[in-house]
Each structure stands twice: as C-alpha cells, then as structure tokens.
Amino acid sequence: MSTIVHPRDGEPLVAERARSTNVMLGIGLKVASVCVFVCMSSLLKASEGIPAGQLVFFRSFFAIFPVIAFIAWQGQMAVAFKTSEPFSHFWRGFVGVSAMSLSFYGLTKLPLPESIAISYATPLLTVVCSAIFLRETVRLYRWSAVCFGLVGVVIILWPRMSFFTGETEFGADQAIGALATLGGAGLAAIAMLLVRKLVQTERTPTIVVYFSIASSVIALVSLPFGWVWPTAFQATCLILAGIAGGVAQILLTESYRHADMSAIAPFEYTSMLLGLALGYLLFGDIPTAEMITGAAIVISAGIFIIYREHRLGLARARARKVSTPQG
C-alpha cells in the first residue's frame, strides 16, 4: 500500500497500489479529487464565522455518508469495521483532528491560495519526521530539496511574520493564521507516520471509515468552546463541504488504483491554479509576489522529492529482484 497525506486539511489517506495501468484515468481521477478538495476548502472558507472545531466536525461527519455508500457499493461493509488497532485509530484521529483544526483556522484567516501554498510544506515535513522518528535514511539530495522547499515556505510566511516587528500592513489574525496553517502541515506529517503503521495491519476501508468516525467524535469536544448556530447559508456550505470531502477522498483513493503514486502525486499541485481562480472570483484574493515565488519553490522541491522517491523505489525493486532466488 501507499500512504498519502492530503495537504489542505491534514487528513492522511490510504491508497492501494495500482491494480491497472490506465495512467490517464488515474490522472483524471487525481485532478478531479484536487478540484473537489479545493471546492471543499472554498465552502469552508465561505461559511465565515464558524469556529474551527465546528468546521472539523461538519467536514468529518458528512464525509462519512459518501464513504460508507461507496464501501457498501464495493461490497466491503463486512470488513470495514473490523479492526485490531482501536487505539491506533484513536490517536490517528486525534492527530488528524488537530491538524485539520489548525489548517481550517488558518483557512479562515488567510487568502485561499496562500493557505494552500503553506500546506504544501506537509511532504517536506514528512521527510523530516520520517528521519527523526522512523530513523529512515534520508540522503543529501532529499535533504537539499527539503531545505530548498522550506526556504519557499519562509518566503510565503515572511510578510505575515513581519507583523511581530510592526513592519507590515497585515494584522495579528493573519500572522497567527499563517503559523496555524504551518502547524497543521506539521501535524499532518506526523499523521502520515501513524498511517504508515496502520497500513501494516488494517485494510483501506477500515482506516478511512474509522478516521471519519474518530475525527467526528473528537471534534465534538470543541462543542462547549464557541460553537454557533449556523445560518441556512452556513449550514448548506458546511454540509456540502463534508460531502465534498468524502467524494474527494473516494476519487483520490480510486486514482491510485489505476496508476503509480509517482505518476499521479505531482498533479496535487494543480490545486494552486484552481485556488488562485476561486480565491480571486469568490473572495477577491490577489496573490502577492512573495506567495507566488515561495509556492513555486515549494512545488519544485515537492516534485523533486516525488521523483527521488520514485527512483529509490525502482532501486529497491531491482535489489529485491536480484536477491530473489531464481527457480
């Protein structure tokens, strides 16, 4: 199995290795999932005035319905709820909810394209966390890409961070929102490590279902801390966002059935194009030079890391083939 982190809300996803070689179908499904995820983020941002914990609940709870429907259609309901790792699912849900809470808070404070760009730090931080916590070997090329990408993150953040020196037009909300988004990206990277452990014993439907259920329940803890009664417009946005999240999750998982991760993963960055368009049309967000420059650097670093992972995967496969006794 492959493990993938969705960088906008910190939700780690699980995808089985490609079962066919229809690369164009896989790419199409990936791009469709990216579009639906960006629409989900836009709906959450449009429901202005809803606290982050409440956003997480609606995002998680209403995502359950399309996911369950899809699992039932595939005839996997019998195995979807069987688990030998209930506590691992809880911790994965706890970290995922924390990541989403920070990311969604940042989403409500920052322009949509900027929130997306900062979330691209997740793959970079996943490499760092893998080296620290899993003792994975990370060589010079990937460390160089990580450092290069983090320079891009700093460029994106810098105008907001200069608030603390009193040298910027941006307020405290945007500065804290930028830091929250970066924190969400970091927690999403940690969630990735938890998923890597889960996939060793758990099936894909089980991991997906229990994440949605656990995150919905855990998000309810925030109920006493400022939940509001949504207007009809807000409630519509929240419900549609949750459904969109579930549909996007299905599309993403299906995309990896038809093509390898190395072929599909770079299309994650098409979210920037749609984010720029929707941010301008819906919210009047105009990208800054720092955001565009930093995003270009982060995207370049992310694509290079994907390329290196692909090359290392091929090398490992060749090594296994050589070491396998021939009959």
C-alpha positions in Angstrom: 0.0 0.0 0.0 0.9 3.6 -0.4 0.2 6.3 2.2 -0.8 9.8 1.1 -1.4 12.9 3.0 -3.9 15.4 1.7 -2.1 18.7 2.4 -5.0 21.0 2.8 -6.8 19.6 5.8 -4.1 17.3 7.2 -6.1 14.2 6.5 -3.9 11.2 5.7 -5.4 8.9 3.1 -4.6 5.4 2.1 -4.4 4.1 -1.4 -3.8 0.6 -2.6 -1.0 0.0 -5.2 -2.2 0.4 -8.8 -4.2 -2.5 -10.0 -4.2 -1.4 -13.6 -2.0 0.7 -15.8 -4.6 3.2 -17.1 -2.4 6.2 -16.3 -4.7 8.8 -17.9 -7.7 7.6 -15.9 -5.6 7.7 -12.7 -4.5 11.3 -13.5 -8.1 12.3 -14.4 -9.4 11.0 -11.1 -6.5 12.7 -9.2 -7.2 16.1 -10.8 -10.9 15.6 -10.1 -10.2 14.9 -6.4 -8.0 18.0 -6.3 -10.8 20.1 -7.7 -13.3 18.8 -5.3 -10.9 19.3 -2.3 -10.4 22.9 -3.3 -14.1 23.4 -3.6 -14.4 21.9 -0.1 -11.9 24.4 1.2 -13.8 27.2 -0.5 -17.1 26.1 1.1 -15.5 26.0 4.5 -14.0 29.5 4.0 -17.4 30.8 2.7 -19.0 29.7 6.0 -17.5 32.7 7.7 -17.9 33.0 11.5 -17.9 29.2 12.2 -15.2 28.2 14.7 -12.5 25.7 13.5 -13.7 22.8 15.8 -17.2 23.1 14.3 -15.7 23.1 10.8 -13.8 19.9 11.5 -17.0 18.2 12.8 -19.1 19.0 9.7 -16.1 18.2 7.4 -15.7 14.8 9.1 -19.3 13.8 9.9 -20.9 14.4 6.5 -17.9 12.8 4.7 -18.9 9.5 6.3 -22.0 9.2 4.1 -20.4 9.1 0.6 -17.6 6.9 2.0 -20.0 4.4 3.5 -22.1 4.4 0.4 -19.0 3.7 -1.7 -17.8 0.9 0.5 -21.2 -0.7 0.5 -21.3 -0.4 -3.3 -18.0 -2.3 -3.4 -19.3 -4.9 -1.1 -16.7 -4.3 1.6 -19.0 -3.4 4.5 -18.4 -6.8 6.2 -14.7 -5.9 6.7 -14.9 -2.1 7.0 -15.5 -2.1 10.8 -13.2 -5.0 11.8 -10.1 -3.7 13.5 -7.3 -5.0 15.7 -5.9 -1.5 16.4 -8.7 0.6 18.0 -6.3 2.8 20.0 -4.1 3.4 16.9 -7.2 4.6 15.1 -8.0 6.9 18.0 -4.5 8.5 18.0 -4.6 8.8 14.3 -7.9 10.6 14.6 -6.7 12.8 17.4 -3.7 14.0 15.4 -5.8 14.4 12.3 -8.3 16.5 14.0 -5.6 18.7 15.5 -4.1 19.1 12.0 -7.4 20.0 10.5 -8.3 22.4 13.3 -5.1 24.4 12.7 -5.4 24.2 9.0 -9.1 25.3 9.0 -8.3 28.1 11.4 -5.6 29.3 9.0 -8.0 28.9 6.1 -10.5 31.4 7.8 -7.7 34.0 8.3 -5.7 33.8 5.1 -6.3 34.1 1.4 -7.2 30.8 -0.1 -4.2 30.4 -2.4 -1.8 31.3 0.5 -3.4 28.7 2.7 -2.9 26.1 0.0 0.7 27.1 -0.6 1.7 26.8 3.0 0.0 23.4 3.3 2.5 22.2 0.6 5.0 22.0 3.4 3.5 18.7 4.5 5.5 16.4 2.2 8.7 18.3 3.2 8.0 17.9 6.9 7.1 14.2 6.3 10.6 13.6 5.2 12.0 15.3 8.3 9.6 13.4 10.6 10.5 10.1 8.9 14.2 10.7 9.5 13.7 11.7 13.2 11.0 9.3 14.4 11.4 6.3 12.0 15.1 6.6 11.6 14.7 6.4 7.8 17.8 7.1 5.8 17.5 10.5 4.0 20.4 11.3 1.8 21.8 14.6 0.5 19.5 15.0 -2.5 16.3 14.8 -0.4 17.7 16.9 2.5 18.7 19.6 -0.1 15.2 19.5 -1.6 13.6 19.8 1.9 15.8 22.8 2.8 15.1 24.4 -0.5 11.4 23.9 -0.1 11.4 25.3 3.5 13.1 28.4 2.2 10.0 28.8 0.0 7.7 28.3 3.0 9.6 31.1 4.8 9.2 33.4 1.8 5.4 32.8 1.9 5.2 33.4 5.6 7.6 36.4 5.9 5.1 39.2 5.1 2.7 37.9 7.8 5.5 37.3 10.3 6.8 40.8 10.0 3.7 41.8 11.9 5.6 40.9 15.1 8.1 43.6 14.3 5.4 46.2 13.5 6.6 46.5 9.9 3.6 45.1 8.0 0.1 46.0 7.0 -1.2 42.6 8.0 -2.9 42.1 11.3 -2.4 39.6 14.1 -5.1 37.3 12.9 -3.3 36.7 9.6 0.0 36.2 11.3 -1.4 33.6 13.7 -3.4 32.1 10.8 -0.2 31.6 8.9 1.5 29.9 11.8 -1.5 27.8 12.5 -1.5 26.6 8.8 2.2 25.7 9.1 1.5 23.9 12.4 -1.3 21.9 10.7 1.1 20.9 8.0 3.5 19.6 10.6 0.8 17.6 12.4 -0.3 16.2 9.0 3.2 14.9 8.6 3.0 13.2 11.9 -0.4 11.7 11.0 1.4 10.3 7.9 3.7 8.3 10.2 0.7 6.9 12.1 -1.0 5.8 8.9 2.2 4.0 7.8 1.9 1.9 11.0 -1.8 1.3 10.5 -1.5 0.0 6.9 0.7 -2.8 8.1 -2.3 -4.5 9.8 -5.5 -2.7 8.7 -7.5 -2.6 5.4 -8.1 0.6 3.5 -11.9 0.7 4.1 -11.2 0.3 7.8 -8.7 3.1 8.0 -10.9 5.5 6.1 -14.1 4.8 8.0 -12.5 4.9 11.4 -10.8 8.2 10.6 -14.1 9.8 9.7 -15.8 8.4 12.8 -13.0 9.2 15.2 -12.5 12.7 13.9 -16.2 13.4 14.1 -16.4 12.3 17.8 -13.2 14.0 18.8 -14.3 17.3 17.1 -17.4 17.3 19.4 -15.0 18.0 22.3 -14.9 21.6 21.0 -18.7 22.0 21.3 -18.6 24.0 24.6 -15.9 26.3 23.2 -17.8 28.7 21.0 -19.9 26.6 18.5 -22.5 28.8 16.9 -25.9 28.1 15.4 -25.3 28.3 11.6 -27.4 30.3 9.3 -29.1 28.5 6.4 -26.3 29.6 4.1 -23.6 28.5 6.5 -25.2 25.1 7.2 -25.5 24.5 3.5 -21.8 25.3 3.0 -20.8 23.1 5.9 -22.8 20.1 4.8 -21.7 20.4 1.2 -18.1 20.7 2.4 -18.4 17.5 4.3 -19.9 15.6 1.4 -17.3 17.1 -1.0 -14.5 15.9 1.3 -15.9 12.3 1.3 -16.3 12.3 -2.5 -12.8 13.8 -3.0 -11.4 11.1 -0.7 -13.0 8.4 -2.8 -11.7 9.9 -6.1 -8.2 10.1 -4.7 -8.2 6.6 -3.4 -9.5 5.3 -6.8 -6.9 7.3 -8.7 -4.1 5.3 -7.1 -5.7 2.1 -8.3 -5.0 3.0 -11.9 -1.5 4.5 -11.8 1.5 4.6 -9.6 1.9 7.3 -6.9 4.9 8.8 -8.7 2.8 9.4 -11.8 -0.1 11.0 -10.0 1.3 12.8 -7.0 2.6 15.8 -8.9 -0.9 16.7 -10.0 -1.7 17.6 -6.4 -0.1 21.0 -7.3 -2.8 21.8 -9.8 -4.8 22.9 -6.7 -2.8 26.1 -6.8 -4.3 27.1 -10.1 -7.8 26.4 -9.0 -7.1 28.0 -5.6 -5.9 31.2 -7.4 -9.0 31.3 -9.6 -11.6 30.6 -6.8 -9.7 32.8 -4.4 -10.0 35.8 -6.8 -13.5 35.1 -8.0 -15.1 34.2 -4.7 -13.1 36.1 -2.1 -11.2 38.8 -4.0 -7.9 37.3 -3.0 -5.0 38.7 -5.0 -1.7 36.7 -4.8 1.4 38.5 -3.7 4.8 38.2 -5.3 6.1 36.5 -2.2 3.3 33.9 -2.3 3.9 33.1 -6.0 7.7 32.9 -5.5 7.5 30.8 -2.4 4.9 28.5 -3.8 7.0 27.9 -6.9 9.9 27.0 -4.8 7.9 24.6 -2.5 6.2 23.0 -5.5 9.6 22.4 -7.2 11.0 20.9 -4.1 8.0 18.6 -3.6 8.1 17.4 -7.2 11.8 16.6 -6.8 11.2 14.6 -3.7 8.5 12.6 -5.5 11.0 12.0 -8.3 13.6 10.8 -5.8 11.1 8.6 -4.0 10.3 7.0 -7.4 13.9 6.4 -8.3 14.6 4.9 -4.8 11.5 2.7 -5.2 12.8 1.4 -8.5 16.2 0.8 -7.0 14.7 -1.2 -4.1 12.6 -3.2 -6.5 15.7 -4.1 -8.6 17.6 -5.1 -5.4 14.8 -7.4 -4.3 14.6 -9.0 -7.8 18.4 -9.6 -7.8 18.3 -11.1 -4.2 15.3 -13.4 -5.0 16.5 -17.0 -5.8 15.7 -18.0 -9.3 13.8 -21.3 -9.7 
